[in-house]
Every structure is written in C-alpha cells, then in structure tokens.
Amino acid sequence: MAPLMSVQGLGVTYGSGPSAVRAIDELSFDVRGGEFLTVVGPSGCGKTTLLRCVAGLMAPTNGAVLFEGAAVAGPPAGLAMVFQDYSRSLMPWRTVHDNVTFPLSNAGTAKAERDRLAEESLRAVGVDHFADKHPWQLSGGMQQRVAIARALAYRPKLLLMDEPFAAVDAQTRADLEDLVLKVKREFEVTIMFVTHDIDESVYLGDRVVVLSKPPTHVDRIVDVDLGDDRDQVTTKETPEFAHLRADVFRAIKELGATSAPALNGN
C-alpha cells in the first residue's frame, strides 16, 4: 500500500556560495495512512522547516514531498496544519465560530455545511459552548482547541502539528495530548506531529522519527507498540513506555547533540 505522504531526499540550503548553510541533508521517510507519526530531534535541527516543506509553504533546495503520489508544489487539498503560536494563527476580531468556518468559506463551502462542520469540530474538542466568544476571551489551552477545531473542520486526510502544545502549562498539555488522540480516532485522520518533548513523542506516536543535528538527516525510526488505549498515568508507568522513552533519548544523545529535547516537558 502506497504511503499517504512521502519525503524523498529532502534537502534545504540557506544562502549560496561559500556562506551557504546546509540545514537539512537528504531526509527520507514515509507517513502511512491512519498512523500518528511524531518527529523529534535536537533544538535547531530544522523540524519546523521540514514541516513547512511538507505543507507546501516552502520549497526545498532538492528532493521532493509527495502527497497521495503527487509532488507538493503548494499547500495541497486534503492537508491542514496547526501551528505552535495559536495567538497569531487565530483572528482576534472574529468569533470562535467564524475562525473555524473561515477556511471553509474560502474553499467555497456552502454556509449550512460550514456551520455543520464547525459545530461538529468545536464539539469534538470541547469548546462548542464558546462559539460566540472571541479568541482573546479564552485561555491559551482553549485557543489551541479552537485552532485544532479549525483544522478538523476542513476534514483533512493529513493533519500537520508544529509543537502545538509547547506554550501551555503541563496539565493543559496532558489534556491536549489526550484530546488529539481522541479526535484522531473520531475523525480517522493521519497525523504528523513535530515536538521537542521526548515523552510526548512516545506517548502520542505509532512511530517516532528521530532527527540528527544539522545538517539534518533521519537517524532512526522507532516503532511504538503501546496500543491505542493510552492514559497519562497508566501508560507512562509501564516498563514499555520507560524503555521506549530511554531508547529515543539515548538515540539523540548518541548523535552528540549539543542541545537535546526535553524530558518530562522541561
């Protein structure tokens, strides 16, 4: 079965001539339909740059990204993205409902259908009772739920998430991690999730892509066999979780990274 998305020999170089900097070097991996793929690596290894190339927001220097077998040359239909900075991705002058329906309006979706999709998505992330509020009236965690609802309303096949919980407190982060596992099952969406947190990468992922320090390549891909029914307490108490967590951290340390991702969200 062909992968939903494929990164093939992706490379990114900034500048030219003697001052050129090779940031990403020959990245290759696939995202399988229906999986939750997490990506972790040292600070500054180009995780966000990779995600921007996958989303069609940035052209790589060499290599290609294929989505459903077609080369990505711009944001493809069937793909949505949740950014880290929810305060900048949401429009403060629009209500929560209007933030969620805005991309659908641009896509030409009829109003009745826009309203239905928005209502379903807001209910799925637990903020349907805030539909008439504005983002600035909500907490950071609630704003990020709205951003997730907006992406889900588009009914994407592939959802990209760029360190979406980095700016919230530890308890809110745990709640949002469980939320995204819930909506993945409910909406049957494939997720590629970039994080700097090792615990998060293991807890959420079916596979963890471990990136090297720059010039970045895929060091290894770790299979995660923790089942579908995961819990913040019981899952993280298991020997299997501890072993996988240690494997990913050891992999990064063995790369000689000067700045490793966080353990326990720190």
MOGI-V371205 format. One record per backbone hydrogen bond with DSSP energy under -0.5 kcal/mol. NH is the residue of the N-H (numbers start at 1). CO is the residue of the C=O. Records with the same first field share a line. If there is no record, write none. Layout:
# MOGI-V371205
NH->CO + CO
This chain:
# MOGI-V371205
4->31
5->31
6->66
7->29
8->6 + 64
9->7
10->27
11->62
12->24
14->21
19->16
20->17
21->14
22->20
23->12 + 21
24->12
25->216
26->24
27->10
29->7
31->5
32->30
35->32
37->35 + 191
38->36 + 207
39->193
40->209
42->211
43->259
45->42
50->46
51->47
52->48
53->49
54->50
55->51
56->53
57->52
58->52
61->11
62->11
64->8
66->6
67->70
68->4 + 66
70->67
72->65
73->71
79->76
80->158
82->160
83->81
86->84
88->85
89->85
90->86
92->90
94->91
96->133
97->131
99->95
100->96
101->97
102->98
103->99
105->101
106->102
107->103
108->105
109->104
114->110
115->111
116->112
117->113
118->114
119->115
120->116
121->117
122->118
123->119
124->120
125->121
126->123
127->122
128->122
130->127
131->128
133->130
135->94
137->134
138->135
143->139
144->140
145->141
146->142
147->143
148->144
149->145
150->146
151->147
152->148
153->149
154->150 + 151
155->152
156->151
157->78
158->78
159->190
160->80 + 158
161->192
162->82
163->161 + 194
166->163
168->165
173->169
174->170
175->171
176->172
177->173
178->174
179->175
180->176
181->177
182->178
183->179
184->180
185->181
186->182
187->183
188->184
189->184
190->157
191->35
192->159
193->37 + 191
194->161 + 192
195->39
198->196 + 262
201->197
202->198
203->199
204->200
205->201
206->36
207->36
208->222
209->38 + 207
210->208 + 220
211->40 + 209
212->217
216->23
219->210 + 217
220->210
222->208
223->221
224->206
225->223
226->224
230->228
235->231
236->231
237->233
238->234 + 235
242->238
243->239
244->240
245->241
246->242
247->243
248->244
249->245
250->246
251->247
252->248
253->249
254->250
255->251 + 252
256->253
257->252
262->196
266->263
